């Protein structure tokens, strides 16, 4: 059973539909108690980092997610949800994230070559790091397979936690993992066709503590 | 590297795909849900659902069909046609759309794009412009190409992007339906004027037209077409293989 966290940020229709399509149980919840008891958690999100971080704080959902993650509950952050796993972001001022992964979220405009469009939008190929190749989330995904991105910020200075990058003039962080049970994808698995569904299916099989 | 996108467009009226669909071996071929699945399996990078119904009943059927497609197809979906208010955005986003394209609605109400961008983000708002040459300038047309708005197209598109549109669909009325290739001069002009993704529409007749599009106007991010895909004149796997052969990055 996968619990999709609803904290009023973004549209959950496709995420819920994709789990139902692959035959995995998924429920939507905004209750910190339910989040603490979940088998697996998905932290989605679209929009601005500051607003989202504030909603996580104000609702108590952020604390529940941190406690569940500390307890080894598999957690997958998607897009803004991945960015929120980090220490902080510089999107419209400096905002604190959940601090589950070391690093800072910054504008891609600061690192990509001039002339490339912002946001980075469309299908791009995954290049796995050693951590990514060992990551249970990607056990069913090959090097160079394409996934769908829409973002203007990226996770920087996150060293060891990078599981995959995508080339956009420079390698941008595409997926992250703490090497245990915290995962994040900058891309949208629920919009990445068959590759994305394989990733969600793999996530559904990850057990507490991180083994698959 | 980011790939060039191939986007089939489905014109939907009263819950069925119109503009003629002719596929061998596909039953219920004018069902938007069947066709969306077919295109997704064939390698389409994105789909556009264009609502050409006028009635309230047709609207309701359209959103039902959209939701059904979004439950089975997991690639980005853009919805357009008759979008004139934030309620319209809300209605289709709740049914699984990822992006919403506005056309006449943005001309009638200049606040629509900035308000939608503020509520849903720039990435969600697409400006779709029907453009035709009139007296030596590019003009924007409204109401499905029936009304000359008098607006100069490049300035209009720039203004829409400046107020929050995150993507542009350029539909050339001069090349649309002719199948003689995309409108490369118009597309070059748009790409030179804006820094958001540009989707070319109108004029695709052959695989070579797509190759020429991406070679001659490198700023174009995607090619959109309807009937050449619906009638099977261009098969998406063949198109993508040819694009890759020509050195154009595509997802296969």
Interface residues (C-beta under 8 A of the other chain):
Chain A: X11 X13 X14 X17 X18 X20 X21 X46 X47 X117 X118 X119 X120 X121 X122 X123 X124 X125 X146 X148 X149 X150 X167 X168 X190 X191 X192 X193 X194 X196 X197
Chain B: X1 X2 X3 X5 X40 X45 X67 X70 X71 X72 X74 X75 X76 X93 X94 X95 X96 X98 X121 X122 X123 X166 X167 X195 X196 X197 X221 X222 X251
